[in-house]
Amino acid sequence: MRKYIIILCVNMFFVLANAQSDSIIQVQTLKSEIVFALKPDSKIYQIHFGEKLTRSSEYVKIKSTQDIYVGAGTSNLFESAIQTTHNDGNPSLDLHFAGKEVKTLNDNVTETVIKLTDDKYPFEVILHYKAYYQEDVIEQWSEIVHREKKPLTLKNYASSMLFFDADKYFLTHFYGDWAKDMRVAEEQLQSGIKVIDSKLGTRANVYHSPFFILSLNKLAEENTGEVIAGTLAWTGNFKFTFEVDNQNALRLISGINPYASEYQLQPNQVFKTPSFIFAYSKSGKEVVSQNLHRWVRRYSLLDGDKPRMTLLNNWEATAFDFNEDKLKGLIGDASKLGVDMFLLDDGWFANKYPRNNDKTSLGDWDVNKTKLPNGIGVLVKEATKQGVKFGIWIEPEMVNPKSELYEKHPDWIIRLPNREEHYMRNQLVLDLPNPKVQDFVFDVLDKLMIDNPEIAYMKWDCNRPMTSSYSPYLKDKQSQLYVDYVLAFYKILDRVRAKYPHLPIMLCSGGGGRIDYGALKYFNEYWPTDNTDGYERVFIQWNYSYYMPAIATCNHVTSWGKQSLKFRTDVAMMGKLGYDIMVSHFSDKELKFSQDAVKNYNRISKLVWYGDLYRLVSPYDGERAVLMYSDDAKTKAILFSYTLNTLFKEIHQKVKLRGLNPVKNYTVREINLFPDTKSKFAEDGQTFSGDYLMKIGLSVSPNSPLTSNVYEITAEN
Ligand code: GLA
């Protein structure tokens, strides 16, 4: 009898759940949820985004609603998600619910698909919400298709539209310029529209970054405040529109920047927008960025779970001025230093116009016979002999007017037919939508690999944005150039990855131009900025760390900056360590310090790459920065402290650690000391409980300006 009742209850629940699921759609992660409701007008509305309700049956009580994906041209008086004009000249879209599907992709990922159709025209938008349960991350994109007789022109085509209902809204966003990457701005959003966008064509980042943090009600801190972190996975023009309306509700529209980008859609052709990736937390920025790091490593970054190589690069050390002997010497230095690889940068190619400065040669990818009479192969052999791997720089999407490529294929270049060419770094962008250009770009990498299969790494650069944007190939479809360029870039990289699935490639773009989640699936790491000044890097890396996991962030020790070699090295260790410096100019002590630092890094790198990041003290709050990484099991942590400009300005208090197990005992030891210096850390070598370290803390930052300390924190067995 009892058994029977249980079965009955289960059945009743199933029926109820079914009835409810007809009107309520929940996209859930571990701690957050976005909820939609189907209303009697057959429209679907967002009724909630944030913390989950314990009783989901109560969602039906929520009255405030916002249309899930607003079309332009009917009753809407604010920004719309999508806009087009139909074949009959009617400029309106009114999208109604037409079905949903929930797919369980695996035990962590669920995809909810919501279909919307216009009731007067054969026009559909299919919204996709992929929920990554453990990481608390949601990925959203849309697919747009129509079956009208003639093509339609899409004017707006957002990836996502979200609504928030709070008293106050604060926006944290990032901006910059060459070598001034990733500065931070924070502001309250008031009535009206705030736009963060870019129009750079070949890249997303630099002037404005495609990353933001939205705080509700109060400006979020590391461990408090309701936050939404968002970004667009697109290596081109993006736009985030934040509109606070007459009811103080916030509408957030994210997608490709519609600027100069009307897109012609043929009947039955599906336009898939890039993904908008977002994560919610009710307890501040720390957890949101830890979740994004996990998500990037697991679902976005190429080989996010595989080790990276330390390296010595020659760009800052030699620029274009090298020959075979000099490079062999540098390969020897890489080996002496103990890094895994030597990376040959710009300047190794072209003969008619040799690449001896940045004014010529891009496009002519044959090895320069004067500098390297025996080709690349001899360098690869030398590297193998010296026990290091060999990597090489390319910038295949570009051309200098002084090059054979420019002379042979003037029709492969993006430039206006009737105006003067506009150069940046003396170069122009190739017309990637042209399939012949795509073959050419692919072949630059492919040929290098065919000729030198032992090449173990590439640095793929892109040193200018797009201007005077006109594609000879696209002819009367010029407004598709910005979108088609990025699609062509991805197409080339798909070919690269089909043939070389695991070749490590660094994503570089005149410093940090190309940093976005869309490119990450093709690249193993990125170059955050050409600015390698140790002091400035503390801030730049701090800001990237909200979005980018340390495993992907290349940090090189160079001669920029007046800080000690130790300071610059400690800063570079908070990511993927590299060197770009004349090792032969090191004193004996500097060399010994650096060799030991590489060994220390090899020991601790797994913590930095795969651990959770805790930003303990912000450089924006005072004269120091303190960060730590700890592993999942909380058995190991590494803490970095940087004292900035402060002689006697500030007394540094103890820092309370986070991310430890309160009942475990940890020994704390300062590492990475310069030869013949002793640790001044009073608690060096002592053991503390995690409880003590998190409630009382440690005096990790001495008061001397521009000094740094690294502490290894190890749990007793
Ligand atoms: C860009 C990169 C640098 C270097 C140069 C070479 O500026 O960011 O690291 O590779 O190009 O020209």
Residues whose N, C-alpha, C, O or C-beta is under 5 A from the ligand:
A	BS01	GLA	W315 D345 D346 C508 S509 G510 G511 D530
